[in-house]
Amino acid sequence: MVAVGMRKFLFWPHLAAGVVAGLVILVMSVTGVLLTYEKQVVAWADSPANRVPIPDGSARLSIDQLLAVAPAKPTALTLSNDPTAAAQLTLPQNRIVFVDPYTGRINGEGSVPTRNFFRQVTAWHRWLGQNTPITKGITGASNLAFLFLLLTGVPMWIQRPIVWFRQRLSNKARDYNWHHVLGIWASVPLLLIVCTAVFFSYSWATPLLYRVTGEALPAPEHPAAVGLGPYQPLLLKFQRAPWRTITLRPASGWFTVEEGSWGRMDLKTQWVFDPASGALLRTERFEDLPLARRLRTWVRTVHTGEAAGWLGQTIAGLASAAAVVLVWTGLALSWRRLRVARS
């Protein structure tokens, strides 16, 4: 009886939240599916410009030589430990240019159509296509509604555990079956996706994380406006350590060293140099950071699944696809119930 009473207590708020926020959650879920393999698709589209032949006996150019060939003042330069990968220059307005690290020849730009596509999908995912206070408020509130739907849905799905799909059902029974099966299987990854999304929607989320962990919120850093140079001696100070990519931001003199894939935030180290003297000010290794900052650093890659590599991305994409069906079946079930209640 207690379980039945709890189900009735949760059901109507669950239904109301789904009806009110369902369409926005549907948009966020569909775009989430489209963004599943964004990094891999962009890398594939860039591959014609990003691959270079390895000349016999030739050494790589220095960082300063690569910066000198930039067609505009670069905001970042990324080197890869892969000898067949081009150096990547990031220019104003997020232009990406690939440079042969052996000859300094510009191979071409990153795929503009591919990046524009994902930029538009991201805009719809975050702000319904328009980055305004109203649309940001709508998506943020809808994300909280989605969290409420999961928190109220899980107890109801567990009370009637339907763990697999059944065949030859009526439309209503099929929607009920799919809603429960996908709710049970996708609830954990969806909770991770939705909880981490709160940090992108609301400015209070990060201070709250620091408060919960009992740590002080660090003051925002303002990199120096004037870069230093030459850069090559600075690079040689730590290039002998294991690395996959090294990124320099000339305006601040900050180097970021990644030992693993982009999603492995625990294998990322930042070296901060004094813009005037070139002296090493500090080394920020992930394991040395405060707990709150480590958790906040993981937020984006947990949200996209990249924290667990391609497998995590796949799980996040499947969970987003499950959310699409959850919204569709939930709205269909709600419509039938409300239509019966009115008759």
N, C-alpha and C positions, 0 to 999 in steps of 0.2 A: 504493500500500500504506500509506503514511503517513497519507493521508486516511481510509482505511478503519479503520486502527488508532485514529486520533483519534476517529472517530465511535463506535466501540465503547467507548472509554474514557469518553466523555461521556454515552453513552446511559443507562446504568443509574443513575448519580447523578441525571440529568435525570428519569428515570421515577420514582425514589423520591421526589424532592422534589415532583413533581407530584401523586403519590398522597397524600402526607402533608398537603400544604397546599392541595390543589385546591379543596376545598369552601369554605374561607375566602376564597381568591382569587376564587372564583365570586361570593360575596356582595359582596366589595369591587368587583368589576367591574360587577355588575348595578346596585348603588347608584351607582357612578360614572356609568353611563349616565343614571340618573334625575336626577343632579345637573348634567348637562351645561349646561342653560340656566336654572339656578336664578335668576340675577340678572334675566334677561328675564322669566321667569314671575312672579317676585315684583313686578317693576315693573308688569307688566300687571295683576296682581291689585290692586295699590295705586292704579291710575290713577284710579278714581272719586274717591278722596279727595285725590289728588296733583295734580289739575288745578284751576286757578282762573281766573276771568275777569279781564281786565286793565281796571280802571276808568279812565275818562278823567281825565287830569290828576292822578292820585293817585300819590304816591311810596310807596316801601316803608317799612314801619315799621323802627325801629332794632332791633338785636340785643337790647338791653335790654328793649324793649317786647315783643318776641316771647317772650323768656324769662319775662316776667311773666305771660303767659297760660297757662303750662304747668300742667296739673292736678297735677303732682308735680315734685319737684326734678329737673331734667333732667341727664343725664350728657353729652349732646352736642346741638348744634344745627347742622344742615346747611342752607346756603343754596345755591340754584341760580341760575346766570346766565340760565336760561330764564325769561322773564317770566310764562309760564303755569304754572310749577311752584310748588307750595306749599313752605313751609319745613318741615323735618322735625325734630321733637323726639324724641330718644331718652330714654326714661324708665327707671327701675329695672325689673329683670326683663325687659329688652329689649323693652319696649312702644314702639311707634312711633306718634306722633301727627302729623298733618299740619295746618299752620296757614296760613291765608291771609295772605301777607306784606304785604298792603295794608290789611286790616281787622283782623287779629288773631283772626278767627273760626276756631274749631277745625272743620276739615272732616270729621274722623273719624280712625279708627285704620287702621294697615296691616292687610292681610288676615291675620287670625289663623289661619284654617285652612291657608292656603298656607304660612305660616311654620312652623306646627306640623308640617306634612307634611315639609318639607325638613329641619326639625330632627331628626325621627325617622330620615329617610333618612341624614342625616349621622352620627347616632349609630351606625347599623348599619355605615356605611362605615368609621368609625374604630374602633369598639369592640364590634361585634356587638350593638349595642343597649344595652349596659350599660357605663358608664365605670368600670371596676374595674381594679386592677392585673393581674388574670388576663386579662381580655379585651383590655386594651391590649397585654399581652405576646404574646398569641396573634396579634393582627393585625400587630404589629410583626415578629414572627418570620415570619409568612406573607408579609409584604411583602419581607423579605430572601430568602425562598425564591423568590418571584416574580422577584426580581432575578437569583438564581442560575439559574432556569429560562431567562430571556432570554439570559444570558451563555453558557450551555451550548447553548441552542437555536439561536442565530444561526449558529455555525460548522456545525452539522449541516444547517440549512436551506440555507445557502449552498453546501455541498458537493453537494447535490441541489436545484438551483434550480428549483422549480416555482412559476411566477409568475402563473398564472391557473387559474381553476376549469375542471374537465372535467366532462362530462356522461356519463350512462349508466354509472356506476361501481357496483360492489358497495358495501355499507355500509362495509366495512373500507377499500376503496380511496378511497371518498368522504371518510371521516374523515381519512385520510392526506393526501389532496389539499388539503382545506380547512385542515388544521393547518399544512402547509407554506406555502401561499399567504398565509394571514393572518399567519403568523409572519414572513414576509419583509416584507410591506407594513406591518405595525403595529409592527415591532420598535423603530424609532427613537422614535416618540412614546411607546410604552410604556416605554422606557428612561428618558425624561425624566420621565414620570409617576411611575414607581416610585422613581427616585433622589431626586426631590424629596419623596416621601412619607416617606422615612427621617427627614427633619427633624421631621416631626410625631410620629413614633413613638419617637424616641430623643433624650435630652437631650445625648448626646455628639456628635451630628452637627454642631451649630453651633460648639462649641469646636474640633472637628476642622477645619472650614472655615477658621477664623481661623488655626489652626496651619499649615495647608497654604499659606496666602497670606502667612505670615510676619508676621501682625498680632496685636496684643494684643486679647484679648476685652474689650470695654468693660464697665464696671460697670453693673449694672441701675439704671435711673433710677426715682426715686420722686417723682412729681409732688406738689406742695404740696397739702395737704388743704383749704386755704381758697382760694377763687377771688377774682378781683379784679373791679372794676367802676368806672365803666361800661365796656362793651366797645366801643361804637360808635366812639370815637376811635381805638382800636387797629385796628379793621377798616379805617378810612379810611386808615391808614398804608400799606396795600398793596393795597387793593381796585382801584386803578387799573391794576394789572398784569393781564395776560391770565389769566382763570380760568374754570373750568367750574363747580366747586363749592368752597365754603369751609365747613370744619367747625370749630366751636369746642367745646372741652372745658372747661366752666366751672371744674371742680375744680382744673385746673392752669394755666389761661390759655394753653393751646396752641391755635394755629390751624393747620390743614392746608389748603393750597391745592392743588387739582388742576386742571391745565390741559387734560388729556385724559381719556379714559375711565378707569374704575377700574383696568383691567389695565395701563395705561401708568404703571408706577412711576417711569419716568424723567421724567415730567411732573408730579411731585408735590413740593411744597415745604412744609416745616414751619417755622412761626414760633413761637418760644418766648419768652414774656414773663415778667417777674418778677411773681409773684402779689401782692406788696405794693405796688410802685411803678408797675407797668405798663410799665416800661422793657423795650425789646427786648433779650433776652439773647443770642440767636443766631438765625441763619437757616440751616436745613439744606436745601440743595439737593441733589438726587440726584447730580449730577455731582461734587459736592465730597466725597461720603462716601467712606470707605475701600473698597477693592475687596471685601473680605469682606462688609461690610455691604451693599454694592450687590447682590452675588450673593445674600445671604440675603433681601434685600427682594424679589427676583424669585421666590423659591421658590414661594409660594402661587399666584401667577398663572401661572407655568409649569406647575404641577401641574394646574390647572384648564383651561389653554389660554387664559385670558383675556389673557395677555400679548400675544397676536396677535389680540385682538378676537374677533368672532363666528366668524371662520374658524378660529382656534385652538381655540375651544370645540368647534366641529364636529369638528375632527380628533381632539381628546381624547375626545369622545363616541364617535366611530367606533372609535378605538383600544380604548376600554373595551368596546364591543360585540364587537370582534374578540377581546378577552381572554376574554369569555364563551364564544365558540365554541372558542377554543384550549383552555380548561379542559375543556369538554364532549368535544371530540374527543380530547384527550389522555387523559382518563380512560377513554373508550371503547376506545382503542387499547391502553392499559395493561391493562384488564380482559381483552381478548382474548388478549394476550400471556401474562399470568399464568395464565389458564385453560388455555392450551395447555401451558405449562410444568408445570402440576400434573397434566395427563393423561398 
